[in-house]
């Protein structure tokens, strides 16, 4: 959870400085409030209180939803430009490796085919 909280704070601080993202889909004030709520519940859940842990996971769902929306906006605005994406604090998604199928070949062997 600390990594997620740090990621959120980094994204908000970087994006708020970029003119392309002057009007984010989720406002910076709302994002900061979501991060603060998640951090508060995380800190209070460290003692093992089940209610606080449940509230932390609810806050995490809210965090994930808000940053998913924000990530989609970054992806649209950046239009594939990795420099813009990285400048926001988001990471580049790993692209699947290109897999080429080998050419089909047949060779005669000692055993007849069945």
ChimeraX commands (.cxc) that place a marker at each C-alpha (Angstrom):
marker #1 position 0.00,0.00,0.00 radius 0.5
marker #1 position 2.79,2.51,0.70 radius 0.5
marker #1 position 4.00,2.07,-2.90 radius 0.5
marker #1 position 0.53,2.75,-4.27 radius 0.5
marker #1 position 0.19,5.86,-2.10 radius 0.5
marker #1 position 3.60,7.14,-3.24 radius 0.5
marker #1 position 2.70,6.43,-6.87 radius 0.5
marker #1 position -0.53,8.42,-6.52 radius 0.5
marker #1 position 1.22,11.41,-4.97 radius 0.5
marker #1 position 3.90,11.36,-7.69 radius 0.5
marker #1 position 1.34,11.26,-10.51 radius 0.5
marker #1 position -0.70,14.12,-9.03 radius 0.5
marker #1 position 2.37,16.31,-8.46 radius 0.5
marker #1 position 3.79,15.69,-11.96 radius 0.5
marker #1 position 0.55,15.91,-13.91 radius 0.5
marker #1 position -0.56,19.10,-12.22 radius 0.5
marker #1 position 2.50,20.84,-13.73 radius 0.5
marker #1 position 1.75,19.76,-17.32 radius 0.5
marker #1 position -0.49,22.12,-19.33 radius 0.5
marker #1 position -1.90,19.19,-21.35 radius 0.5
marker #1 position -3.52,17.95,-18.15 radius 0.5
marker #1 position -4.88,21.21,-16.75 radius 0.5
marker #1 position -8.37,19.65,-16.61 radius 0.5
marker #1 position -8.02,16.03,-15.55 radius 0.5
marker #1 position -11.00,13.68,-15.71 radius 0.5
marker #1 position -10.74,13.38,-11.91 radius 0.5
marker #1 position -9.73,16.70,-10.35 radius 0.5
marker #1 position -6.45,16.96,-8.48 radius 0.5
marker #1 position -8.31,17.94,-5.30 radius 0.5
marker #1 position -10.40,14.76,-5.49 radius 0.5
marker #1 position -7.33,12.65,-6.24 radius 0.5
marker #1 position -5.50,14.11,-3.24 radius 0.5
marker #1 position -8.51,13.40,-1.01 radius 0.5
marker #1 position -8.65,9.79,-2.25 radius 0.5
marker #1 position -4.93,9.32,-1.59 radius 0.5
marker #1 position -5.22,10.87,1.88 radius 0.5
marker #1 position -8.17,8.60,2.70 radius 0.5
marker #1 position -6.27,5.51,1.55 radius 0.5
marker #1 position -3.22,6.52,3.56 radius 0.5
marker #1 position -5.33,7.21,6.67 radius 0.5
marker #1 position -7.04,3.82,6.54 radius 0.5
marker #1 position -3.73,2.11,5.80 radius 0.5
marker #1 position -2.14,3.68,8.87 radius 0.5
marker #1 position -5.10,2.85,11.12 radius 0.5
marker #1 position -5.30,-0.73,9.82 radius 0.5
marker #1 position -1.70,-1.56,10.70 radius 0.5
marker #1 position -2.82,-2.64,14.17 radius 0.5
marker #1 position -4.94,-5.40,12.65 radius 0.5
marker #1 position -8.38,-3.87,13.22 radius 0.5
marker #1 position -10.66,-5.73,10.79 radius 0.5
marker #1 position -12.97,-2.79,10.24 radius 0.5
marker #1 position -10.07,-0.50,9.37 radius 0.5
marker #1 position -8.66,-3.14,7.02 radius 0.5
marker #1 position -12.02,-3.40,5.25 radius 0.5
marker #1 position -12.20,0.38,4.96 radius 0.5
marker #1 position -8.66,0.44,3.57 radius 0.5
marker #1 position -9.64,-2.03,0.83 radius 0.5
marker #1 position -12.72,0.06,-0.01 radius 0.5
marker #1 position -10.49,3.13,-0.28 radius 0.5
marker #1 position -8.09,1.14,-2.47 radius 0.5
marker #1 position -10.93,0.30,-4.88 radius 0.5
marker #1 position -11.80,4.01,-5.08 radius 0.5
marker #1 position -8.11,4.82,-5.68 radius 0.5
marker #1 position -7.81,2.20,-8.43 radius 0.5
marker #1 position -10.95,3.43,-10.19 radius 0.5
marker #1 position -9.85,7.07,-10.12 radius 0.5
marker #1 position -6.35,6.32,-11.37 radius 0.5
marker #1 position -7.68,3.97,-14.05 radius 0.5
marker #1 position -9.78,6.86,-15.39 radius 0.5
marker #1 position -6.78,9.17,-15.18 radius 0.5
marker #1 position -4.56,6.62,-16.93 radius 0.5
marker #1 position -7.07,6.33,-19.77 radius 0.5
marker #1 position -7.01,10.10,-20.17 radius 0.5
marker #1 position -3.20,10.12,-20.23 radius 0.5
marker #1 position -3.22,7.37,-22.85 radius 0.5
marker #1 position -5.64,9.32,-25.06 radius 0.5
marker #1 position -3.83,12.65,-24.76 radius 0.5
marker #1 position -0.36,11.10,-25.20 radius 0.5
marker #1 position -1.49,9.20,-28.29 radius 0.5
marker #1 position 1.32,6.67,-27.82 radius 0.5
marker #1 position 4.07,9.21,-27.06 radius 0.5
marker #1 position 6.16,7.56,-24.31 radius 0.5
marker #1 position 7.71,10.88,-23.25 radius 0.5
marker #1 position 4.31,12.33,-22.39 radius 0.5
marker #1 position 3.21,9.19,-20.57 radius 0.5
marker #1 position 6.40,9.02,-18.49 radius 0.5
marker #1 position 6.28,12.75,-17.72 radius 0.5
marker #1 position 2.97,12.20,-15.90 radius 0.5
marker #1 position 4.42,9.67,-13.48 radius 0.5
marker #1 position 2.63,6.75,-15.11 radius 0.5
marker #1 position 4.64,3.81,-16.42 radius 0.5
marker #1 position 4.62,2.39,-19.90 radius 0.5
marker #1 position 2.60,-0.79,-20.30 radius 0.5
marker #1 position 4.63,-3.77,-21.33 radius 0.5
marker #1 position 3.84,-4.71,-24.88 radius 0.5
marker #1 position 3.49,-8.39,-25.66 radius 0.5
marker #1 position 6.49,-9.86,-27.43 radius 0.5
marker #1 position 5.97,-10.54,-31.10 radius 0.5
marker #1 position 5.88,-14.26,-31.73 radius 0.5
marker #1 position 6.51,-15.64,-35.18 radius 0.5
marker #1 position 5.29,-19.11,-35.95 radius 0.5
marker #1 position 7.91,-21.30,-37.56 radius 0.5
marker #1 position 7.27,-22.37,-41.13 radius 0.5
marker #1 position 5.52,-25.71,-41.46 radius 0.5
marker #1 position 7.78,-28.47,-42.69 radius 0.5
marker #1 position 7.50,-32.21,-43.19 radius 0.5
marker #1 position 10.30,-34.73,-43.25 radius 0.5
marker #1 position 10.18,-38.40,-44.08 radius 0.5
marker #1 position 11.06,-40.65,-41.16 radius 0.5
marker #1 position 11.53,-44.34,-40.44 radius 0.5
marker #1 position 8.07,-44.81,-38.82 radius 0.5
marker #1 position 4.95,-44.65,-41.03 radius 0.5
marker #1 position 2.35,-42.07,-40.05 radius 0.5
marker #1 position -0.84,-43.34,-38.43 radius 0.5
marker link #1:1,2 radius 0.2
marker link #1:2,3 radius 0.2
marker link #1:3,4 radius 0.2
marker link #1:4,5 radius 0.2
marker link #1:5,6 radius 0.2
marker link #1:6,7 radius 0.2
marker link #1:7,8 radius 0.2
marker link #1:8,9 radius 0.2
marker link #1:9,10 radius 0.2
marker link #1:10,11 radius 0.2
marker link #1:11,12 radius 0.2
marker link #1:12,13 radius 0.2
marker link #1:13,14 radius 0.2
marker link #1:14,15 radius 0.2
marker link #1:15,16 radius 0.2
marker link #1:16,17 radius 0.2
marker link #1:17,18 radius 0.2
marker link #1:18,19 radius 0.2
marker link #1:19,20 radius 0.2
marker link #1:20,21 radius 0.2
marker link #1:21,22 radius 0.2
marker link #1:22,23 radius 0.2
marker link #1:23,24 radius 0.2
marker link #1:24,25 radius 0.2
marker link #1:25,26 radius 0.2
marker link #1:26,27 radius 0.2
marker link #1:27,28 radius 0.2
marker link #1:28,29 radius 0.2
marker link #1:29,30 radius 0.2
marker link #1:30,31 radius 0.2
marker link #1:31,32 radius 0.2
marker link #1:32,33 radius 0.2
marker link #1:33,34 radius 0.2
marker link #1:34,35 radius 0.2
marker link #1:35,36 radius 0.2
marker link #1:36,37 radius 0.2
marker link #1:37,38 radius 0.2
marker link #1:38,39 radius 0.2
marker link #1:39,40 radius 0.2
marker link #1:40,41 radius 0.2
marker link #1:41,42 radius 0.2
marker link #1:42,43 radius 0.2
marker link #1:43,44 radius 0.2
marker link #1:44,45 radius 0.2
marker link #1:45,46 radius 0.2
marker link #1:46,47 radius 0.2
marker link #1:47,48 radius 0.2
marker link #1:48,49 radius 0.2
marker link #1:49,50 radius 0.2
marker link #1:50,51 radius 0.2
marker link #1:51,52 radius 0.2
marker link #1:52,53 radius 0.2
marker link #1:53,54 radius 0.2
marker link #1:54,55 radius 0.2
marker link #1:55,56 radius 0.2
marker link #1:56,57 radius 0.2
marker link #1:57,58 radius 0.2
marker link #1:58,59 radius 0.2
marker link #1:59,60 radius 0.2
marker link #1:60,61 radius 0.2
marker link #1:61,62 radius 0.2
marker link #1:62,63 radius 0.2
marker link #1:63,64 radius 0.2
marker link #1:64,65 radius 0.2
marker link #1:65,66 radius 0.2
marker link #1:66,67 radius 0.2
marker link #1:67,68 radius 0.2
marker link #1:68,69 radius 0.2
marker link #1:69,70 radius 0.2
marker link #1:70,71 radius 0.2
marker link #1:71,72 radius 0.2
marker link #1:72,73 radius 0.2
marker link #1:73,74 radius 0.2
marker link #1:74,75 radius 0.2
marker link #1:75,76 radius 0.2
marker link #1:76,77 radius 0.2
marker link #1:77,78 radius 0.2
marker link #1:78,79 radius 0.2
marker link #1:79,80 radius 0.2
marker link #1:80,81 radius 0.2
marker link #1:81,82 radius 0.2
marker link #1:82,83 radius 0.2
marker link #1:83,84 radius 0.2
marker link #1:84,85 radius 0.2
marker link #1:85,86 radius 0.2
marker link #1:86,87 radius 0.2
marker link #1:87,88 radius 0.2
marker link #1:88,89 radius 0.2
marker link #1:89,90 radius 0.2
marker link #1:90,91 radius 0.2
marker link #1:91,92 radius 0.2
marker link #1:92,93 radius 0.2
marker link #1:93,94 radius 0.2
marker link #1:94,95 radius 0.2
marker link #1:95,96 radius 0.2
marker link #1:96,97 radius 0.2
marker link #1:97,98 radius 0.2
marker link #1:98,99 radius 0.2
marker link #1:99,100 radius 0.2
marker link #1:100,101 radius 0.2
marker link #1:101,102 radius 0.2
marker link #1:102,103 radius 0.2
marker link #1:103,104 radius 0.2
marker link #1:104,105 radius 0.2
marker link #1:105,106 radius 0.2
marker link #1:106,107 radius 0.2
marker link #1:107,108 radius 0.2
marker link #1:108,109 radius 0.2
marker link #1:109,110 radius 0.2
marker link #1:110,111 radius 0.2
marker link #1:111,112 radius 0.2
marker link #1:112,113 radius 0.2
marker link #1:113,114 radius 0.2
view
